[in-house]
């Protein structure tokens, strides 16, 4: 997913640079570009929501495990908590990538609308 979102963001940045040139903008079907961009935004927003839910559930599970360890002093729970923390870090990093990517896609959408001559 990281590769896909970074490649798509780069692709859109290149398209937006090309749109600054009026001759190239005339050759493009801006409505198709806009429709495709909105479809991609929807895909990545869905992915972001799924990862938010998973990340929050992992965080809750981690806190519950730590809290239970503090109450029972069971070393097995401490190991489980450490494992959950190790797994939580990549989830947070991935969610961060998705969140920032979707935010950048919103900015790209606004630029597309301006190039099309519509108001935001």
Rosetta constraint file for C-alpha pairs under 8 A:
AtomPair CA 1 CA 5 HARMONIC 6.20 0.50
AtomPair CA 2 CA 6 HARMONIC 6.14 0.50
AtomPair CA 2 CA 94 HARMONIC 7.65 0.50
AtomPair CA 2 CA 97 HARMONIC 7.39 0.50
AtomPair CA 3 CA 7 HARMONIC 5.98 0.50
AtomPair CA 4 CA 8 HARMONIC 6.06 0.50
AtomPair CA 5 CA 9 HARMONIC 6.06 0.50
AtomPair CA 5 CA 44 HARMONIC 7.90 0.50
AtomPair CA 5 CA 98 HARMONIC 7.78 0.50
AtomPair CA 5 CA 101 HARMONIC 6.87 0.50
AtomPair CA 6 CA 10 HARMONIC 6.18 0.50
AtomPair CA 6 CA 101 HARMONIC 7.73 0.50
AtomPair CA 7 CA 11 HARMONIC 6.07 0.50
AtomPair CA 8 CA 12 HARMONIC 6.16 0.50
AtomPair CA 9 CA 13 HARMONIC 6.16 0.50
AtomPair CA 9 CA 101 HARMONIC 7.43 0.50
AtomPair CA 9 CA 104 HARMONIC 7.85 0.50
AtomPair CA 9 CA 105 HARMONIC 7.24 0.50
AtomPair CA 10 CA 14 HARMONIC 6.25 0.50
AtomPair CA 11 CA 15 HARMONIC 6.30 0.50
AtomPair CA 12 CA 16 HARMONIC 6.08 0.50
AtomPair CA 12 CA 108 HARMONIC 7.34 0.50
AtomPair CA 13 CA 17 HARMONIC 6.23 0.50
AtomPair CA 13 CA 108 HARMONIC 7.61 0.50
AtomPair CA 14 CA 18 HARMONIC 6.27 0.50
AtomPair CA 15 CA 19 HARMONIC 6.20 0.50
AtomPair CA 16 CA 20 HARMONIC 6.69 0.50
AtomPair CA 16 CA 108 HARMONIC 7.78 0.50
AtomPair CA 16 CA 111 HARMONIC 7.52 0.50
AtomPair CA 16 CA 112 HARMONIC 7.30 0.50
AtomPair CA 17 CA 21 HARMONIC 7.55 0.50
AtomPair CA 18 CA 24 HARMONIC 6.22 0.50
AtomPair CA 18 CA 25 HARMONIC 6.89 0.50
AtomPair CA 19 CA 24 HARMONIC 6.19 0.50
AtomPair CA 19 CA 25 HARMONIC 4.67 0.50
AtomPair CA 19 CA 115 HARMONIC 7.16 0.50
AtomPair CA 20 CA 25 HARMONIC 7.21 0.50
AtomPair CA 21 CA 25 HARMONIC 6.19 0.50
AtomPair CA 22 CA 26 HARMONIC 6.22 0.50
AtomPair CA 23 CA 27 HARMONIC 6.77 0.50
AtomPair CA 24 CA 28 HARMONIC 6.63 0.50
AtomPair CA 25 CA 30 HARMONIC 7.74 0.50
AtomPair CA 28 CA 33 HARMONIC 8.00 0.50
AtomPair CA 29 CA 33 HARMONIC 6.47 0.50
AtomPair CA 30 CA 34 HARMONIC 6.04 0.50
AtomPair CA 30 CA 112 HARMONIC 7.83 0.50
AtomPair CA 30 CA 116 HARMONIC 6.77 0.50
AtomPair CA 31 CA 35 HARMONIC 6.05 0.50
AtomPair CA 32 CA 36 HARMONIC 6.05 0.50
AtomPair CA 33 CA 37 HARMONIC 6.07 0.50
AtomPair CA 34 CA 38 HARMONIC 6.20 0.50
AtomPair CA 34 CA 109 HARMONIC 7.36 0.50
AtomPair CA 34 CA 112 HARMONIC 6.75 0.50
AtomPair CA 34 CA 113 HARMONIC 7.92 0.50
AtomPair CA 35 CA 39 HARMONIC 6.27 0.50
AtomPair CA 36 CA 40 HARMONIC 6.24 0.50
AtomPair CA 37 CA 41 HARMONIC 6.14 0.50
AtomPair CA 37 CA 109 HARMONIC 7.28 0.50
AtomPair CA 38 CA 42 HARMONIC 6.23 0.50
AtomPair CA 38 CA 109 HARMONIC 7.76 0.50
AtomPair CA 39 CA 43 HARMONIC 6.37 0.50
AtomPair CA 40 CA 44 HARMONIC 6.20 0.50
AtomPair CA 41 CA 45 HARMONIC 5.94 0.50
AtomPair CA 41 CA 102 HARMONIC 6.59 0.50
AtomPair CA 41 CA 105 HARMONIC 6.67 0.50
AtomPair CA 41 CA 106 HARMONIC 7.99 0.50
AtomPair CA 42 CA 46 HARMONIC 6.17 0.50
AtomPair CA 43 CA 47 HARMONIC 6.31 0.50
AtomPair CA 44 CA 48 HARMONIC 5.97 0.50
AtomPair CA 44 CA 98 HARMONIC 7.04 0.50
AtomPair CA 44 CA 102 HARMONIC 6.63 0.50
AtomPair CA 45 CA 49 HARMONIC 6.18 0.50
AtomPair CA 45 CA 102 HARMONIC 6.72 0.50
AtomPair CA 46 CA 50 HARMONIC 6.31 0.50
AtomPair CA 47 CA 51 HARMONIC 6.23 0.50
AtomPair CA 47 CA 98 HARMONIC 7.71 0.50
AtomPair CA 48 CA 52 HARMONIC 6.04 0.50
AtomPair CA 48 CA 95 HARMONIC 6.44 0.50
AtomPair CA 48 CA 98 HARMONIC 5.67 0.50
AtomPair CA 48 CA 99 HARMONIC 6.55 0.50
AtomPair CA 49 CA 53 HARMONIC 6.29 0.50
AtomPair CA 50 CA 54 HARMONIC 6.30 0.50
AtomPair CA 51 CA 55 HARMONIC 5.86 0.50
AtomPair CA 51 CA 91 HARMONIC 7.27 0.50
AtomPair CA 51 CA 94 HARMONIC 7.92 0.50
AtomPair CA 51 CA 95 HARMONIC 6.04 0.50
AtomPair CA 52 CA 56 HARMONIC 6.03 0.50
AtomPair CA 52 CA 95 HARMONIC 6.58 0.50
AtomPair CA 53 CA 57 HARMONIC 6.14 0.50
AtomPair CA 54 CA 58 HARMONIC 6.15 0.50
AtomPair CA 54 CA 91 HARMONIC 7.90 0.50
AtomPair CA 55 CA 59 HARMONIC 6.12 0.50
AtomPair CA 55 CA 88 HARMONIC 6.82 0.50
AtomPair CA 55 CA 91 HARMONIC 5.83 0.50
AtomPair CA 55 CA 92 HARMONIC 6.56 0.50
AtomPair CA 55 CA 95 HARMONIC 7.81 0.50
AtomPair CA 56 CA 60 HARMONIC 6.10 0.50
AtomPair CA 57 CA 61 HARMONIC 6.04 0.50
AtomPair CA 58 CA 62 HARMONIC 6.03 0.50
AtomPair CA 58 CA 84 HARMONIC 6.98 0.50
AtomPair CA 58 CA 88 HARMONIC 6.33 0.50
AtomPair CA 59 CA 63 HARMONIC 6.22 0.50
AtomPair CA 59 CA 88 HARMONIC 6.86 0.50
AtomPair CA 60 CA 64 HARMONIC 6.04 0.50
AtomPair CA 61 CA 65 HARMONIC 6.05 0.50
AtomPair CA 61 CA 84 HARMONIC 7.75 0.50
AtomPair CA 62 CA 66 HARMONIC 6.19 0.50
AtomPair CA 62 CA 81 HARMONIC 5.57 0.50
AtomPair CA 62 CA 84 HARMONIC 5.76 0.50
AtomPair CA 62 CA 85 HARMONIC 6.66 0.50
AtomPair CA 63 CA 67 HARMONIC 5.97 0.50
AtomPair CA 63 CA 81 HARMONIC 7.93 0.50
AtomPair CA 64 CA 68 HARMONIC 6.00 0.50
AtomPair CA 65 CA 69 HARMONIC 6.06 0.50
AtomPair CA 65 CA 77 HARMONIC 6.16 0.50
AtomPair CA 65 CA 78 HARMONIC 7.48 0.50
AtomPair CA 65 CA 80 HARMONIC 7.24 0.50
AtomPair CA 65 CA 81 HARMONIC 5.65 0.50
AtomPair CA 66 CA 70 HARMONIC 6.22 0.50
AtomPair CA 66 CA 77 HARMONIC 7.23 0.50
AtomPair CA 66 CA 78 HARMONIC 6.75 0.50
AtomPair CA 66 CA 81 HARMONIC 5.93 0.50
AtomPair CA 67 CA 71 HARMONIC 6.39 0.50
AtomPair CA 68 CA 72 HARMONIC 6.06 0.50
AtomPair CA 68 CA 73 HARMONIC 7.88 0.50
AtomPair CA 68 CA 77 HARMONIC 7.46 0.50
AtomPair CA 69 CA 73 HARMONIC 4.99 0.50
AtomPair CA 69 CA 74 HARMONIC 5.60 0.50
AtomPair CA 69 CA 75 HARMONIC 7.33 0.50
AtomPair CA 69 CA 77 HARMONIC 5.50 0.50
AtomPair CA 69 CA 78 HARMONIC 6.10 0.50
AtomPair CA 74 CA 78 HARMONIC 6.89 0.50
AtomPair CA 75 CA 79 HARMONIC 6.45 0.50
AtomPair CA 76 CA 80 HARMONIC 6.29 0.50
AtomPair CA 77 CA 81 HARMONIC 6.03 0.50
AtomPair CA 78 CA 82 HARMONIC 6.22 0.50
AtomPair CA 79 CA 83 HARMONIC 6.20 0.50
AtomPair CA 80 CA 84 HARMONIC 6.15 0.50
AtomPair CA 81 CA 85 HARMONIC 6.16 0.50
AtomPair CA 82 CA 86 HARMONIC 6.22 0.50
AtomPair CA 83 CA 87 HARMONIC 6.29 0.50
AtomPair CA 84 CA 88 HARMONIC 5.89 0.50
AtomPair CA 85 CA 89 HARMONIC 6.41 0.50
AtomPair CA 86 CA 90 HARMONIC 7.66 0.50
AtomPair CA 87 CA 91 HARMONIC 6.85 0.50
AtomPair CA 88 CA 92 HARMONIC 6.22 0.50
AtomPair CA 89 CA 93 HARMONIC 6.26 0.50
AtomPair CA 90 CA 94 HARMONIC 6.02 0.50
AtomPair CA 91 CA 95 HARMONIC 6.06 0.50
AtomPair CA 92 CA 96 HARMONIC 6.04 0.50
AtomPair CA 93 CA 97 HARMONIC 6.38 0.50
AtomPair CA 94 CA 98 HARMONIC 6.32 0.50
AtomPair CA 95 CA 99 HARMONIC 6.00 0.50
AtomPair CA 96 CA 100 HARMONIC 6.13 0.50
AtomPair CA 97 CA 101 HARMONIC 5.92 0.50
AtomPair CA 98 CA 102 HARMONIC 6.09 0.50
AtomPair CA 99 CA 103 HARMONIC 6.23 0.50
AtomPair CA 100 CA 104 HARMONIC 6.17 0.50
AtomPair CA 101 CA 105 HARMONIC 6.22 0.50
AtomPair CA 102 CA 106 HARMONIC 6.40 0.50
AtomPair CA 103 CA 107 HARMONIC 6.76 0.50
AtomPair CA 104 CA 108 HARMONIC 6.31 0.50
AtomPair CA 105 CA 109 HARMONIC 6.08 0.50
AtomPair CA 106 CA 110 HARMONIC 6.35 0.50
AtomPair CA 107 CA 111 HARMONIC 6.40 0.50
AtomPair CA 108 CA 112 HARMONIC 6.22 0.50
AtomPair CA 109 CA 113 HARMONIC 6.26 0.50
AtomPair CA 110 CA 114 HARMONIC 6.32 0.50
AtomPair CA 110 CA 120 HARMONIC 6.30 0.50
AtomPair CA 111 CA 115 HARMONIC 6.18 0.50
AtomPair CA 112 CA 116 HARMONIC 6.21 0.50
AtomPair CA 113 CA 117 HARMONIC 6.44 0.50
AtomPair CA 113 CA 118 HARMONIC 5.45 0.50
AtomPair CA 113 CA 119 HARMONIC 6.70 0.50
AtomPair CA 113 CA 120 HARMONIC 6.44 0.50
AtomPair CA 114 CA 118 HARMONIC 5.66 0.50
AtomPair CA 114 CA 119 HARMONIC 6.46 0.50
AtomPair CA 114 CA 120 HARMONIC 7.13 0.50
